[in-house]
Amino acid sequence: MQEEIAQVVSYHNGVAEVSTRVQNTCNHCEQSSHCGTSLLARYLAPKPENIRLHTHHPLQPGQQVKIGLPESLLLKLAFAIYVMPIVILLLSATLLTALFPALGEIWLILICVVACVSWFIVLRQGIRTQRFEIREPEIIQVYQPDETPVKFVATP
């Protein structure tokens, strides 16, 4: 289970909106003053992510909770988002080259790109219509207001 500490922004009728920060490891090494990635990380600072969760715990704004997401779901999503487009690209290029050897490279590239874009459209529709199982993170632990495992610092 992948876990993250989140801060409750609002709670109303069993729905909590929590805010998490994307953690960045840049600017912590010796090369950060000379690194292009560190420079980009400074200017493209991660913004807080707000997530809506259904819960039966009554929560207060400012309270911290630990939320979790199963690794199996993360692996399925990573496969669907990163691996499947590469597989589709390779399969479509191989099949098109074998079936239509006189097809020009421009057409081959365009058809392969259309195939990959079509996969993302199918994936998005499947997530919207809930044909693909996407569960929301679950609240693992609720911290009392006097317990603060992580101090949230406002970014300018």
N, C-alpha and C positions, 0 to 999 in steps of 0.2 A: 504494500500500500504506500503510495506516494503521499506524504503529509506536508502540510503548510499551515503556518499560523496566519489567521485572518482577523481583521477587526470588523465588528458589527457596525454597519452604517445606519441601518434602520431595521425595524421589525414590526410587522403588521399582519395580523390574522394568520399566523403560522408560516409566513414567508419572511425570511431574513435576507437582507442584502448585506453581503460582506465584501470587504476590500482587501486584496492581497497585493503585494509588491513583487514584481518580477525581479529575482535576484541576479545581479550581474557580478561576475568575478573579475572584471577588468579594473584597472587602477590599483591592483593589489600586488603587482609583481615589480621586480627591479627595473624592467624595461618600459614601464608605463609612460615615462616621459618621451620615449622615442618610438612608441608603437602607434601605428595608424588605427588599429582596432580600439585602443584605449582612447584615442582622440575622438573617434566616432561615438564611443560609449558615453563620453562626457557630454556631447551635444545631443545625442539621441537617448537621453536618459529614460529608463523604463518608467512608464506611467502606471499608476495603480489599476488593477483589474477589479471590476465590480461583478460579483456573481450572486444570483438569486438562488436561495436554497429553501426547500420546504423542511420545516422542523417542528417538533412538538415541544421543544425547549423554549420557554419564554426568555427572550434575550433583550438586553438593553444596549442602546447605541454606545459605542466606545468599548464594549466588552470584547474580549478576545476569545476566539475559538480555534480549535485545531480541526482542519478539514482534510479529508483524504480521498484519493481516487485509486482504484485498483490498477496494478501494473498491467494486467491482462488487457484492460481497456486502452491504456496508453500504447501498448504494443500493437493492438488492432488498428488504432488510429494512425500510428506511425507507418504501418504497412500500407494502409489505404492511401495515405497522403504522399509518401515518399517512394515506396517500392513499386506500387501498381503503375504509376505513370511511366516509370522506366521500363517495366515489363511491356506495357502497352506500346510504348515507343519502339522498342526492339522488335516485338512481334509484328507490328504493322509495317515497319520498314523491311523486315525479312520477307513477309508475305507479299507485299507490293512489289519488291524487287524480283521475287520468284515468279509471280503471276504476270507481271507487266514489265519485262526487261527493257522495253523501249521508253518507259516513263522517265521523264526528265527529273533531274535532282530537285529543282524548284518545286515541282508538283509533289514529289515524294516527301519533301520537308513539310509542305503545306498540309498534306493529308495526315501526316504523323502528328503535327501540332493540333489539327482538328480532332484527331482521335484522343489525344491527351486532354484537351479542353472538354471534350464530351465526357470523359471519365469524371472530371471534377464536377460537371453539371449533374451527372447521375448520382455522384456521392452526396452533393449538396441536397438534391431532392430526396434522397434516401434518408438523410438525417432529418430534414424537415417533416417528412411524412412518417418518421419513426420506423422505417423498414430496417434501418441499421440500429442496433442497440447502443444508445448513448445514454449513460446514466449520469446524473449530476453528482458532484462530490457530496460526500456525506459528512456530517459533523461527528467527529470522533470524541472530542473532549471540549467541555465548556469551562473556561476559566472564570473564576469569581472576579468581580471588579478590582479587588485588592491584589490579585495575582496578575502580574504582567510578565509573561515569558519573553516578549519582544517589545521594545520601545519603537513606536512608529514615529519617524521624523518627517515633518512636512517638507516637501521640496519646493524651492522657490519657483 
